[in-house]
Amino acid sequence: MEELDPFDLGPPMTEERWEIQGRLSPSEKGELCCQLTEIARTTLEALIRYRHPEYTEEQVALARNRRLWRDDQLFRQVYPNAPLLPV
């Protein structure tokens, strides 16, 4: 018997997800987008805390923004005096 990967949703699940999302109203799509963004943000923060338990909440936020923006030049424009913390 083939072992299933719980993280592989495969084409049928992807197609079903697109069908369901296609039936959502614009308002529902916006809400879904906000929810997924929040999940991604909190997941990234948890990963940063796991890798760097010594970071303060401010350092976690700085590391998160640096990672999300993927652009140190932009990060420097917004936070000119902040350290470039490892993520």
BELSUL-V123403 format. One record per pair of residues at least 4 apart in sequence whose C-alpha atoms are under 6 Angstrom apart, sorted by sequence separation. I is the first residue (numbers start at 1). J is the second residue. D is the distance in whole Angstrom. If there is no record, write none. Layout:
# BELSUL-V123403
I_J_D / I_J_D
This chain:
# BELSUL-V123403
9_13_5 / 18_22_6 / 24_28_6 / 39_43_6 / 48_52_6 / 49_53_5 / 55_59_5 / 60_64_6 / 65_69_6 / 66_70_6 / 72_76_6 / 75_79_6 / 76_80_5 / 24_29_6 / 63_85_6 / 63_87_5 / 48_87_6
